[in-house]
Amino acid sequence: MRKIFISYRRGDSATSAIGIAQYLEREFGRGTVFIDIDMKAGVNFPAVLEKCLVECKVLLALIGPSWLNPNDGEGRRRLDDPNDWVRLEIARALTRNITVIPVRINGTELPKKADLPEDMRGLVDHQAAIVRTEDFRNGMAGLARDIRAVPEPWPWRHFRALAAAALVFLVGGWAVLSRLDWPIFRRLVAVQVGNDTGRASPPANDNAPTLLRGSISFRSEPGDYIGQGKSWDVTNADGHITATVAKNSVTINFHGDASWNLDFVAPEGKRIETGDYTGATRAPFNSPTKPGLSVSGDGRGCNTLTGRFHVRQIAYAKSGDGIEQFAADFEQHCEGQKPALSGSVEVSAVRG
């Protein structure tokens, strides 16, 4: 059951959101965090949103420098649209009395109440946390402690079932209940209530991130939104490099003075292997029959993209849920534009 919902804007804090989600899954267990990149293409987002809000006890509202004032392309602020997803997520959480924690990415100031729609103004009444790139681990350790301190919500659906049983007791009298097998009944109630203790069972084959050594390079052409026309070369000496493997994808993350996220996705039903992957579109929203790619960083991500990547080398861990070696070249173009962000990654697992 999911317990932590991450609300964020892709153009504002996508990289931070992914890093925060990965950290929290390591802390609380696989499946305890909801972030929209987990959703498959074609799902009904409003239905998923409602389901996840019912199941969660904490919503993290990630607020970066571009969270408040992005527009819809026609000069209107997105938050002023009642159907803006970030607004819907936070407003619904506030009305459900879910614990909402504003997370100030790299110290971004909280918005003023007057700058928020009325149904979101309660957001700034909640104590905020701060997560900074340069002190990511300490910031996340504090956030994890705060989440653990949030009491579990009373399992109302089980309360309703018990209330119905009580009604039967009152109406039907002892003659009805005397027929019940009480030891079985008590065990059933214990199991139902015990399922909401909030303890995350260790999952089988949890795809925990693998710590890596190696290098990642980026070359951004003038006009490219993600790289801002600059170039970077980073190694494990500059920060932490990790990899996460899913059934058809490899994700490389770098956390240092800046944060970068690289998603390489094979068509559905296939695993990432050596070779060329052309015609890629933005992961994780790529067509099931096409590869996906997404390179994002410093709070910037493409809404749509086209690209390709070439996997030069890959060696999976024996367990199948990690990698020993990975080397790839990539190129992507945001929003169908000509300027490219290209680069390469060459890493190997740290053992011992």
Residue frames as qw, qx, qy, qz and C-alpha x, y, z in Angstrom:
[[0.000, 0.888, 0.459, 0.000, 0.00, 0.00, 0.00],
 [0.400, 0.480, -0.034, 0.780, 1.36, 3.41, -0.93],
 [0.431, -0.687, -0.441, 0.385, 1.86, 5.81, 1.96],
 [0.250, -0.594, 0.090, 0.759, 3.79, 8.78, 0.52],
 [0.516, 0.730, 0.417, 0.164, 2.53, 10.85, -2.43],
 [0.404, -0.344, 0.182, 0.828, 5.03, 13.12, -4.24],
 [0.348, 0.858, 0.377, -0.016, 3.52, 16.16, -5.96],
 [0.393, -0.478, 0.290, 0.729, 5.81, 18.18, -8.23],
 [0.542, 0.780, 0.010, -0.312, 6.06, 20.06, -11.51],
 [0.895, 0.168, 0.216, 0.353, 8.16, 18.40, -14.18],
 [0.456, 0.717, -0.002, 0.526, 9.57, 21.70, -15.43],
 [0.286, -0.853, 0.206, -0.385, 10.44, 22.71, -11.89],
 [0.379, -0.585, 0.671, -0.255, 11.77, 19.80, -9.85],
 [0.923, 0.164, -0.237, -0.254, 11.62, 16.55, -11.84],
 [0.589, 0.382, -0.639, 0.314, 15.16, 15.46, -10.99],
 [0.164, -0.345, 0.620, -0.686, 14.73, 16.24, -7.30],
 [0.795, -0.088, 0.114, -0.590, 11.42, 14.35, -7.27],
 [0.887, 0.207, -0.409, -0.056, 13.00, 11.19, -8.64],
 [0.374, 0.377, -0.670, 0.519, 15.93, 11.36, -6.21],
 [0.402, -0.280, 0.466, -0.736, 13.57, 11.93, -3.27],
 [0.891, 0.005, -0.083, -0.447, 11.34, 9.02, -4.35],
 [0.771, 0.272, -0.556, 0.151, 14.30, 6.65, -4.63],
 [0.096, 0.367, -0.657, 0.651, 15.63, 7.66, -1.21],
 [0.587, -0.192, 0.341, -0.709, 12.24, 7.19, 0.45],
 [0.917, 0.091, -0.273, -0.278, 11.68, 3.78, -1.17],
 [0.564, 0.297, -0.675, 0.371, 15.01, 2.66, 0.27],
 [0.123, -0.279, 0.573, -0.761, 13.90, 3.94, 3.69],
 [0.595, 0.006, 0.389, -0.703, 10.30, 2.71, 3.76],
 [0.538, 0.080, 0.839, 0.034, 10.20, -0.15, 1.28],
 [0.018, 0.015, 0.681, 0.732, 9.25, -0.72, -2.31],
 [0.186, -0.513, -0.746, -0.382, 5.74, 0.39, -3.22],
 [0.284, -0.635, -0.521, 0.494, 5.43, 2.88, -0.35],
 [0.072, -0.502, 0.092, 0.857, 5.96, 5.94, -2.59],
 [0.523, 0.649, 0.542, 0.106, 3.74, 7.22, -5.40],
 [0.063, -0.581, 0.269, 0.766, 5.28, 9.37, -8.12],
 [0.692, 0.536, 0.143, -0.461, 3.64, 9.75, -11.52],
 [0.304, 0.575, -0.701, -0.292, 6.56, 8.21, -13.44],
 [0.327, -0.097, 0.927, -0.158, 5.37, 4.86, -12.02],
 [0.642, 0.436, 0.402, -0.486, 2.23, 5.03, -14.13],
 [0.471, 0.089, 0.743, 0.466, 1.95, 3.18, -17.42],
 [0.147, 0.097, -0.366, -0.914, 0.82, 4.88, -20.60],
 [0.393, -0.261, -0.683, -0.558, -2.95, 4.93, -21.03],
 [0.280, -0.390, -0.786, 0.390, -3.97, 4.77, -17.37],
 [0.170, -0.811, -0.381, -0.409, -6.77, 7.02, -16.11],
 [0.343, 0.273, -0.439, 0.784, -4.86, 9.59, -14.07],
 [0.423, -0.451, 0.113, -0.777, -7.85, 11.04, -12.15],
 [0.902, -0.276, -0.238, -0.232, -8.79, 7.54, -10.99],
 [0.757, 0.097, -0.427, 0.484, -5.20, 6.75, -10.00],
 [0.064, 0.443, -0.297, 0.843, -4.95, 10.07, -8.16],
 [0.653, -0.450, 0.005, -0.609, -8.08, 9.36, -6.12],
 [0.938, -0.141, -0.315, 0.030, -6.92, 5.85, -5.27],
 [0.616, 0.216, -0.402, 0.642, -3.46, 7.00, -4.18],
 [0.148, -0.486, 0.237, -0.828, -4.83, 9.84, -2.06],
 [0.820, -0.398, -0.133, -0.388, -7.11, 7.38, -0.28],
 [0.934, -0.083, -0.267, 0.223, -4.12, 5.18, 0.50],
 [0.511, 0.387, -0.321, 0.697, -1.51, 7.78, 1.45],
 [0.491, -0.713, -0.397, 0.305, -0.82, 9.35, 4.82],
 [0.305, -0.652, 0.116, 0.684, 1.64, 12.02, 3.63],
 [0.592, 0.727, 0.245, 0.247, 1.77, 14.26, 0.57],
 [0.496, -0.422, 0.147, 0.744, 5.08, 15.95, -0.20],
 [0.394, 0.889, 0.235, -0.003, 4.56, 19.17, -2.18],
 [0.669, -0.134, 0.189, 0.706, 7.90, 19.84, -3.89],
 [0.153, 0.966, 0.185, -0.099, 8.35, 23.58, -4.45],
 [0.656, -0.048, 0.211, 0.723, 11.19, 24.79, -6.63],
 [0.123, -0.370, 0.050, 0.920, 11.93, 28.17, -8.20],
 [0.228, 0.022, -0.535, -0.813, 9.47, 27.64, -11.08],
 [0.023, -0.315, -0.937, 0.151, 6.63, 26.03, -9.12],
 [0.121, 0.556, 0.495, -0.657, 4.41, 29.06, -8.61],
 [0.277, 0.683, 0.005, -0.676, 4.30, 30.93, -11.90],
 [0.236, -0.054, 0.800, 0.548, 4.60, 28.61, -14.93],
 [0.506, 0.361, 0.069, -0.781, 2.00, 29.47, -17.56],
 [0.730, 0.239, 0.630, -0.116, -0.08, 27.34, -19.88],
 [0.457, 0.115, 0.586, 0.659, 1.39, 28.75, -23.10],
 [0.062, 0.712, 0.492, 0.498, -1.33, 31.37, -23.39],
 [0.083, 0.494, -0.235, 0.833, -0.09, 33.63, -20.63],
 [0.680, -0.542, -0.067, -0.489, -2.31, 32.18, -17.91],
 [0.138, -0.508, 0.778, -0.344, -0.81, 30.85, -14.72],
 [0.489, -0.027, -0.855, -0.173, -1.29, 27.09, -14.39],
 [0.119, -0.172, -0.799, 0.565, -2.29, 27.28, -10.73],
 [0.355, 0.209, 0.169, -0.896, -5.26, 29.45, -11.71],
 [0.578, 0.059, -0.627, -0.519, -6.67, 26.54, -13.72],
 [0.721, -0.315, 0.371, -0.493, -8.98, 24.45, -11.49],
 [0.986, 0.146, 0.004, -0.077, -7.89, 21.38, -13.48],
 [0.282, 0.715, -0.605, 0.209, -4.15, 21.92, -12.97],
 [0.844, -0.116, -0.522, 0.040, -2.89, 18.59, -11.61],
 [0.387, 0.144, -0.553, 0.723, -0.56, 20.08, -9.01],
 [0.339, -0.257, 0.180, -0.887, -3.44, 22.19, -7.69],
 [0.812, -0.192, -0.324, -0.445, -5.80, 19.21, -7.66],
 [0.717, 0.021, -0.629, 0.300, -3.31, 16.98, -5.83],
 [0.212, 0.113, -0.515, 0.823, -2.63, 19.48, -3.06],
 [0.451, -0.221, 0.032, -0.864, -6.20, 20.78, -2.71],
 [0.823, -0.180, -0.430, -0.325, -7.63, 17.28, -2.43],
 [0.611, 0.012, -0.640, 0.466, -5.00, 16.26, 0.11],
 [0.024, -0.181, 0.374, -0.909, -5.83, 19.31, 2.24],
 [0.635, -0.209, -0.095, -0.738, -9.56, 18.52, 2.20],
 [0.854, -0.097, -0.504, -0.085, -8.87, 14.89, 3.17],
 [0.539, -0.778, 0.274, -0.168, -6.82, 15.95, 6.21],
 [0.916, 0.151, -0.101, 0.357, -3.79, 14.14, 4.82],
 [0.484, -0.710, 0.118, 0.497, -0.54, 15.41, 6.31],
 [0.595, 0.754, 0.081, 0.265, 0.94, 17.79, 3.75],
 [0.591, -0.568, 0.144, 0.554, 4.65, 18.67, 3.93],
 [0.447, 0.890, -0.091, -0.019, 5.87, 21.48, 1.66],
 [0.817, -0.217, 0.211, 0.491, 9.42, 20.62, 0.56],
 [0.145, 0.948, -0.133, -0.250, 11.49, 23.67, -0.35],
 [0.892, 0.237, 0.130, 0.363, 13.87, 22.50, -3.06],
 [0.578, 0.224, -0.063, 0.782, 17.26, 24.18, -2.61],
 [0.218, -0.351, -0.390, 0.823, 15.73, 26.63, -0.15],
 [0.060, -0.415, -0.491, -0.764, 13.02, 28.06, -2.43],
 [0.194, 0.002, 0.441, -0.876, 10.77, 30.38, -0.42],
 [0.173, 0.462, 0.863, -0.110, 7.20, 29.31, 0.22],
 [0.013, 0.483, 0.435, 0.760, 4.58, 31.25, -1.73],
 [0.186, 0.001, 0.401, -0.897, 2.42, 33.81, 0.04],
 [0.313, 0.395, 0.820, -0.271, -1.17, 32.84, 0.75],
 [0.360, 0.688, 0.130, -0.616, -2.40, 35.67, -1.44],
 [0.216, 0.518, -0.648, -0.515, -0.56, 34.17, -4.42],
 [0.057, 0.008, 0.996, 0.068, -2.37, 30.82, -4.12],
 [0.466, -0.331, -0.544, -0.614, -5.89, 29.78, -5.14],
 [0.542, -0.481, 0.263, -0.637, -8.21, 29.65, -2.15],
 [0.967, -0.149, -0.064, -0.197, -8.36, 25.85, -2.09],
 [0.811, 0.237, -0.335, 0.417, -4.54, 25.67, -1.77],
 [0.035, -0.795, 0.256, -0.549, -3.92, 28.36, 0.84],
 [0.823, -0.531, 0.134, -0.150, -3.79, 25.84, 3.66],
 [0.874, 0.282, -0.207, 0.338, -0.52, 24.60, 2.18],
 [0.311, 0.589, -0.349, 0.659, 1.51, 27.41, 3.73],
 [0.599, -0.625, 0.191, -0.463, 0.09, 26.67, 7.20],
 [0.987, -0.136, -0.035, 0.084, 2.10, 23.43, 7.24],
 [0.433, -0.742, 0.430, 0.278, 5.67, 23.29, 8.50],
 [0.716, 0.645, -0.249, -0.097, 8.05, 22.97, 5.54],
 [0.825, -0.306, 0.314, 0.356, 11.14, 20.82, 5.03],
 [0.255, 0.855, -0.352, -0.284, 14.20, 21.82, 3.01],
 [0.890, 0.009, 0.366, 0.270, 16.10, 19.52, 0.66],
 [0.138, 0.877, -0.328, -0.322, 19.25, 20.91, -0.93],
 [0.856, 0.450, -0.251, 0.039, 21.36, 19.32, -3.65],
 [0.326, 0.622, -0.587, 0.403, 24.62, 20.01, -1.79],
 [0.210, -0.271, 0.769, -0.539, 23.31, 18.44, 1.43],
 [0.649, -0.056, -0.492, -0.578, 20.88, 15.91, -0.01],
 [0.571, -0.101, -0.803, 0.138, 21.51, 13.02, 2.38],
 [0.125, -0.125, -0.604, 0.777, 21.15, 15.10, 5.55],
 [0.403, 0.042, -0.031, -0.914, 18.05, 16.85, 4.25],
 [0.678, -0.052, -0.592, -0.434, 16.44, 13.55, 3.30],
 [0.414, -0.085, -0.819, 0.388, 17.34, 11.95, 6.63],
 [0.117, 0.123, 0.436, -0.884, 15.46, 14.73, 8.39],
 [0.562, 0.058, -0.268, -0.781, 12.49, 14.43, 6.03],
 [0.601, -0.048, -0.789, -0.120, 12.33, 10.67, 6.58],
 [0.194, -0.125, -0.738, 0.634, 12.27, 11.22, 10.36],
 [0.335, 0.117, 0.159, -0.921, 9.39, 13.69, 9.97],
 [0.631, 0.025, -0.530, -0.565, 7.43, 11.20, 7.85],
 [0.476, -0.079, -0.855, 0.191, 7.94, 8.44, 10.41],
 [0.019, -0.122, -0.580, 0.805, 6.57, 10.74, 13.10],
 [0.483, -0.039, -0.216, -0.848, 3.28, 11.19, 11.25],
 [0.495, -0.009, 0.777, -0.389, 0.67, 8.97, 12.93],
 [0.032, 0.148, 0.895, 0.419, -1.08, 6.38, 10.85],
 [0.465, -0.120, -0.106, -0.871, -4.61, 7.45, 9.87],
 [0.556, 0.016, 0.711, -0.431, -7.39, 5.46, 11.49],
 [0.016, -0.005, 0.879, 0.476, -8.42, 2.70, 9.10],
 [0.472, 0.156, 0.226, -0.838, -11.96, 3.97, 8.54],
 [0.649, 0.127, -0.553, -0.508, -12.91, 1.29, 6.08],
 [0.431, -0.046, -0.875, 0.217, -12.28, -1.32, 8.79],
 [0.136, 0.099, 0.533, -0.829, -14.12, 0.86, 11.30],
 [0.587, 0.105, -0.178, -0.783, -17.16, 0.81, 9.04],
 [0.627, 0.033, -0.758, -0.176, -17.03, -2.97, 8.86],
 [0.259, -0.086, -0.798, 0.538, -16.79, -3.23, 12.65],
 [0.311, 0.091, 0.253, -0.912, -19.62, -0.70, 13.04],
 [0.657, 0.039, -0.461, -0.596, -21.79, -2.84, 10.79],
 [0.528, -0.045, -0.834, 0.151, -21.01, -5.85, 12.94],
 [0.018, -0.083, -0.602, 0.794, -21.94, -3.85, 16.04],
 [0.508, 0.051, -0.080, -0.856, -25.26, -2.94, 14.43],
 [0.668, -0.025, -0.694, -0.267, -25.94, -6.62, 13.80],
 [0.330, -0.046, -0.789, 0.516, -25.13, -7.22, 17.45],
 [0.198, 0.090, 0.377, -0.900, -27.58, -4.59, 18.64],
 [0.616, 0.100, -0.223, -0.748, -30.39, -5.57, 16.29],
 [0.735, 0.067, -0.634, -0.231, -30.03, -9.30, 16.22],
 [0.690, -0.592, 0.250, -0.334, -29.00, -9.80, 19.81],
 [0.350, -0.528, 0.773, -0.028, -26.94, -12.50, 21.36],
 [0.848, 0.194, 0.469, -0.153, -28.79, -15.20, 19.48],
 [0.685, 0.719, -0.116, 0.013, -27.03, -14.19, 16.27],
 [0.145, 0.790, -0.569, 0.177, -23.55, -13.68, 17.69],
 [0.694, -0.385, 0.577, -0.194, -23.65, -16.85, 19.73],
 [0.923, 0.318, 0.215, 0.002, -23.33, -18.77, 16.46],
 [0.391, 0.841, -0.364, 0.083, -20.01, -17.09, 15.55],
 [0.891, -0.057, -0.205, 0.401, -16.72, -18.92, 15.90],
 [0.229, -0.971, 0.016, 0.067, -15.17, -16.29, 18.20],
 [0.620, -0.463, 0.386, 0.502, -11.49, -17.33, 17.90],
 [0.517, 0.348, 0.524, 0.580, -11.76, -17.10, 14.11],
 [0.059, 0.922, 0.324, 0.204, -13.63, -13.79, 14.38],
 [0.413, -0.856, 0.124, 0.284, -10.94, -12.30, 16.63],
 [0.611, -0.199, 0.485, 0.594, -8.16, -13.43, 14.29],
 [0.390, 0.622, 0.509, 0.449, -10.00, -11.95, 11.31],
 [0.103, -0.983, -0.143, -0.048, -10.36, -8.55, 13.03],
 [0.557, -0.662, 0.281, 0.415, -6.71, -8.63, 14.10],
 [0.594, 0.114, 0.525, 0.598, -5.58, -9.31, 10.57],
 [0.239, 0.805, 0.423, 0.342, -7.78, -6.56, 9.11],
 [0.230, -0.973, 0.010, 0.034, -6.60, -3.90, 11.56],
 [0.673, -0.487, 0.359, 0.427, -3.02, -5.16, 11.58],
 [0.649, 0.423, 0.403, 0.487, -2.75, -4.61, 7.83],
 [0.143, 0.902, 0.115, 0.390, -2.67, -0.86, 8.48],
 [0.677, -0.619, -0.062, 0.393, 0.26, -0.79, 10.90],
 [0.219, 0.954, -0.190, -0.077, 2.38, 1.03, 8.34],
 [0.533, -0.522, 0.614, 0.258, 5.26, -1.42, 8.63],
 [0.615, 0.602, -0.367, -0.352, 6.73, -2.00, 5.19],
 [0.919, -0.137, 0.364, 0.065, 7.50, -5.66, 4.64],
 [0.205, -0.552, 0.614, 0.525, 10.80, -6.26, 2.90],
 [0.771, 0.481, -0.029, -0.417, 9.88, -6.91, -0.72],
 [0.837, -0.028, 0.467, 0.285, 11.20, -9.84, -2.63],
 [0.600, 0.284, 0.388, 0.639, 13.79, -8.79, -5.17],
 [0.026, -0.932, -0.195, 0.303, 13.72, -5.08, -4.27],
 [0.658, 0.525, 0.114, 0.528, 15.48, -3.17, -7.03],
 [0.392, -0.837, -0.042, 0.380, 17.59, -1.00, -4.75],
 [0.391, 0.894, -0.220, 0.001, 19.94, 1.49, -6.44],
 [0.901, -0.028, -0.011, 0.433, 23.48, 0.26, -7.14],
 [0.228, -0.889, 0.185, 0.352, 26.35, 2.55, -6.15],
 [0.810, 0.498, 0.136, 0.279, 28.60, 3.20, -9.13],
 [0.360, -0.629, 0.270, 0.634, 31.99, 4.58, -10.06],
 [0.534, 0.369, 0.559, 0.516, 32.70, 6.12, -13.43],
 [0.087, -0.283, 0.086, 0.951, 31.82, 9.22, -15.42],
 [0.337, 0.718, 0.609, -0.004, 28.95, 11.03, -17.11],
 [0.232, -0.208, 0.226, 0.923, 29.44, 13.73, -19.73],
 [0.312, 0.764, 0.536, -0.179, 26.98, 16.22, -21.21],
 [0.248, -0.072, 0.341, 0.904, 27.28, 18.48, -24.27],
 [0.213, 0.727, 0.581, -0.298, 24.48, 21.01, -24.64],
 [0.355, 0.354, 0.394, 0.771, 24.09, 23.04, -27.83],
 [0.064, 0.110, 0.166, -0.978, 23.01, 26.71, -27.61],
 [0.545, -0.077, -0.272, -0.789, 19.23, 26.80, -27.26],
 [0.573, -0.165, -0.803, -0.008, 18.96, 23.44, -25.51],
 [0.496, -0.679, -0.048, -0.538, 16.70, 23.90, -22.47],
 [0.899, -0.393, -0.181, 0.069, 18.06, 21.12, -20.28],
 [0.776, -0.112, -0.066, 0.617, 21.78, 21.86, -20.50],
 [0.059, -0.952, -0.114, 0.277, 21.42, 25.61, -21.10],
 [0.554, 0.800, -0.188, 0.134, 24.15, 25.50, -23.76],
 [0.256, -0.755, 0.587, -0.138, 26.81, 24.30, -21.30],
 [0.780, 0.214, -0.588, 0.006, 28.91, 21.16, -20.93],
 [0.589, -0.616, 0.423, -0.308, 29.67, 19.03, -17.89],
 [0.686, 0.219, -0.688, 0.088, 31.91, 16.12, -17.05],
 [0.555, -0.572, 0.368, -0.479, 31.23, 14.51, -13.68],
 [0.550, 0.180, -0.809, 0.101, 32.62, 11.46, -11.92],
 [0.697, -0.520, -0.493, 0.013, 31.96, 9.64, -8.67],
 [0.493, -0.098, -0.317, 0.804, 34.57, 11.98, -7.14],
 [0.082, -0.238, -0.080, -0.964, 32.12, 14.85, -7.69],
 [0.616, -0.146, 0.199, -0.748, 29.09, 13.17, -6.11],
 [0.533, -0.028, 0.826, -0.181, 27.13, 9.94, -5.88],
 [0.475, 0.245, -0.575, -0.620, 26.30, 7.94, -9.01],
 [0.501, 0.012, 0.804, -0.320, 23.66, 5.23, -8.69],
 [0.342, 0.074, -0.704, -0.617, 21.75, 2.94, -11.03],
 [0.578, 0.100, 0.612, -0.530, 18.29, 1.43, -10.71],
 [0.128, 0.098, -0.858, -0.488, 17.19, -1.45, -12.94],
 [0.665, 0.191, 0.382, -0.613, 13.57, -2.25, -13.80],
 [0.780, 0.182, 0.598, 0.019, 12.22, -4.92, -16.13],
 [0.650, 0.559, 0.342, 0.384, 12.88, -2.89, -19.29],
 [0.131, 0.938, -0.043, 0.319, 14.87, 0.13, -18.14],
 [0.682, -0.154, -0.275, 0.660, 18.08, 1.40, -16.60],
 [0.092, -0.960, -0.128, -0.232, 18.12, 4.68, -14.68],
 [0.638, 0.065, -0.267, 0.719, 21.37, 6.46, -13.83],
 [0.245, -0.939, -0.211, -0.116, 21.29, 9.19, -11.17],
 [0.547, 0.220, -0.289, 0.754, 23.97, 11.67, -10.18],
 [0.370, -0.891, -0.251, -0.074, 23.76, 13.73, -6.97],
 [0.611, -0.053, -0.140, 0.778, 26.47, 16.32, -6.37],
 [0.048, -0.294, -0.088, 0.950, 26.56, 20.08, -6.79],
 [0.547, 0.162, -0.252, -0.782, 23.87, 19.41, -9.37],
 [0.597, 0.049, 0.770, -0.220, 21.48, 16.49, -9.80],
 [0.408, 0.351, -0.564, -0.626, 21.00, 14.60, -13.05],
 [0.695, 0.084, 0.657, -0.281, 18.72, 11.76, -14.04],
 [0.294, 0.388, -0.678, -0.551, 19.16, 9.58, -17.14],
 [0.741, 0.123, 0.557, -0.355, 16.42, 7.10, -18.11],
 [0.233, 0.334, -0.772, -0.488, 17.07, 4.50, -20.80],
 [0.673, 0.130, 0.548, -0.480, 13.98, 2.41, -21.64],
 [0.055, -0.085, 0.888, 0.449, 13.61, -0.53, -24.02],
 [0.555, -0.139, -0.413, -0.709, 10.31, -1.38, -25.75],
 [0.708, -0.300, 0.368, -0.523, 7.88, -3.23, -23.51],
 [0.988, 0.026, 0.105, -0.109, 8.73, -6.88, -22.95],
 [0.770, 0.433, -0.238, 0.404, 12.43, -6.37, -23.73],
 [0.629, -0.666, -0.041, 0.399, 15.42, -5.71, -21.57],
 [0.152, 0.932, -0.295, -0.143, 18.08, -3.09, -22.20],
 [0.884, -0.057, 0.299, 0.354, 20.87, -4.81, -24.13],
 [0.299, -0.435, 0.379, 0.760, 23.77, -3.60, -26.26],
 [0.351, 0.438, 0.684, 0.466, 22.75, -1.96, -29.53],
 [0.003, -0.113, -0.149, -0.982, 21.06, 1.06, -31.09],
 [0.049, 0.616, 0.735, -0.278, 17.75, 2.47, -29.83],
 [0.076, 0.071, 0.290, 0.951, 16.40, 4.98, -32.34],
 [0.332, -0.464, -0.510, -0.644, 13.12, 6.86, -32.45],
 [0.353, -0.328, -0.715, 0.508, 13.05, 7.28, -28.69],
 [0.212, -0.701, -0.217, -0.645, 10.48, 9.57, -27.07],
 [0.165, -0.564, 0.470, -0.658, 10.19, 10.86, -23.55],
 [0.524, -0.177, -0.815, 0.171, 10.33, 8.16, -20.90],
 [0.291, 0.007, 0.955, -0.054, 8.23, 6.95, -19.19],
 [0.546, 0.513, 0.317, -0.582, 5.52, 8.06, -21.64],
 [0.132, 0.388, -0.735, -0.540, 7.06, 6.38, -24.68],
 [0.819, 0.118, -0.250, -0.502, 4.94, 4.04, -26.78],
 [0.829, -0.316, 0.451, -0.098, 5.16, 0.42, -25.55],
 [0.896, 0.334, 0.212, 0.203, 6.63, -0.55, -28.93],
 [0.435, 0.772, -0.162, 0.434, 9.27, 2.20, -28.96],
 [0.620, -0.101, -0.435, 0.645, 12.28, 3.00, -26.78],
 [0.236, -0.939, -0.220, -0.119, 12.20, 5.80, -24.22],
 [0.584, 0.153, -0.224, 0.765, 14.82, 8.33, -23.16],
 [0.216, -0.930, -0.181, -0.235, 14.89, 11.19, -20.68],
 [0.585, 0.018, -0.297, 0.754, 17.85, 13.23, -19.49],
 [0.223, -0.875, -0.233, -0.362, 16.88, 15.87, -16.93],
 [0.634, -0.141, -0.371, 0.664, 18.70, 17.94, -14.37],
 [0.162, -0.061, -0.217, 0.961, 18.77, 21.02, -12.14],
 [0.293, 0.471, 0.539, -0.634, 14.96, 21.05, -12.03],
 [0.431, 0.496, -0.297, -0.693, 14.64, 21.06, -15.83],
 [0.475, 0.071, 0.871, 0.103, 12.98, 18.34, -17.88],
 [0.163, 0.030, -0.585, -0.794, 11.46, 18.06, -21.34],
 [0.651, 0.177, 0.346, -0.652, 7.69, 17.86, -21.68],
 [0.916, 0.356, 0.175, -0.055, 8.21, 15.97, -24.93],
 [0.173, -0.703, 0.590, 0.356, 11.37, 14.89, -26.69],
 [0.916, 0.384, -0.101, -0.051, 12.83, 12.90, -29.55],
 [0.188, -0.768, 0.612, 0.006, 16.14, 11.13, -29.35],
 [0.905, 0.214, -0.367, -0.011, 18.24, 8.03, -29.60],
 [0.422, -0.718, 0.544, -0.098, 20.81, 6.13, -27.58],
 [0.765, 0.359, -0.535, 0.003, 23.40, 3.45, -28.16],
 [0.760, -0.572, 0.287, -0.115, 24.27, 0.98, -25.42],
 [0.420, 0.656, -0.626, 0.023, 27.92, 0.03, -25.84],
 [0.384, 0.144, -0.865, 0.289, 28.14, -2.25, -22.84],
 [0.616, -0.434, 0.153, -0.639, 25.87, -3.65, -20.16],
 [0.458, 0.060, -0.870, 0.174, 26.39, -6.40, -17.61],
 [0.620, -0.557, -0.135, -0.535, 23.59, -7.17, -15.16],
 [0.284, -0.458, 0.734, -0.414, 24.19, -8.34, -11.60],
 [0.181, 0.010, -0.980, -0.077, 23.62, -12.04, -11.01],
 [0.174, 0.359, 0.730, -0.555, 20.54, -11.22, -8.97],
 [0.203, 0.511, 0.683, 0.480, 19.07, -9.48, -12.02],
 [0.134, -0.903, -0.408, 0.002, 18.11, -6.35, -10.09],
 [0.268, -0.851, 0.187, 0.411, 21.29, -4.32, -10.55],
 [0.721, 0.670, -0.133, 0.115, 24.10, -3.68, -13.00],
 [0.784, -0.354, 0.137, 0.490, 27.80, -4.42, -12.90],
 [0.313, -0.238, 0.346, 0.852, 28.74, -2.30, -15.93],
 [0.378, 0.772, 0.508, -0.056, 26.95, 0.15, -18.19],
 [0.244, -0.357, 0.300, 0.850, 28.16, 2.35, -21.04],
 [0.370, 0.674, 0.629, 0.117, 25.95, 4.30, -23.41],
 [0.150, -0.061, 0.191, 0.968, 25.86, 7.35, -25.69],
 [0.143, 0.677, 0.702, -0.171, 22.72, 9.48, -26.00],
 [0.067, 0.039, 0.215, 0.973, 21.20, 12.45, -27.80],
 [0.054, 0.644, 0.748, -0.149, 17.87, 14.14, -27.16],
 [0.041, 0.253, 0.232, 0.938, 15.94, 17.14, -28.50],
 [0.080, 0.399, 0.665, -0.627, 13.37, 18.85, -26.25],
 [0.367, 0.644, 0.361, -0.566, 9.95, 19.82, -27.62],
 [0.718, 0.547, 0.388, 0.187, 10.96, 18.90, -31.19],
 [0.050, 0.960, -0.192, -0.198, 13.62, 21.61, -31.27],
 [0.751, 0.560, -0.304, 0.173, 16.89, 21.34, -33.20],
 [0.016, -0.699, 0.610, -0.373, 19.40, 22.07, -30.35],
 [0.858, -0.074, -0.507, -0.033, 20.60, 18.81, -28.86],
 [0.474, -0.668, 0.520, -0.241, 21.75, 17.57, -25.49],
 [0.884, 0.247, -0.398, 0.001, 24.16, 14.71, -26.06],
 [0.268, -0.703, 0.599, -0.274, 26.64, 12.83, -23.98],
 [0.715, 0.142, -0.684, -0.002, 27.80, 9.52, -22.63],
 [0.649, -0.583, 0.339, -0.353, 27.84, 7.50, -19.46],
 [0.718, 0.275, -0.628, 0.121, 30.38, 4.84, -18.51],
 [0.466, -0.567, 0.436, -0.522, 30.04, 3.30, -15.04],
 [0.622, 0.041, -0.781, 0.044, 30.68, 0.13, -13.07],
 [0.689, -0.637, -0.267, -0.221, 29.40, -1.11, -9.72],
 [0.024, -0.634, 0.609, -0.476, 31.26, -0.42, -6.49],
 [0.882, -0.230, -0.398, -0.101, 31.75, -3.70, -4.64],
 [0.736, -0.132, -0.432, 0.505, 33.20, -4.30, -1.22]]
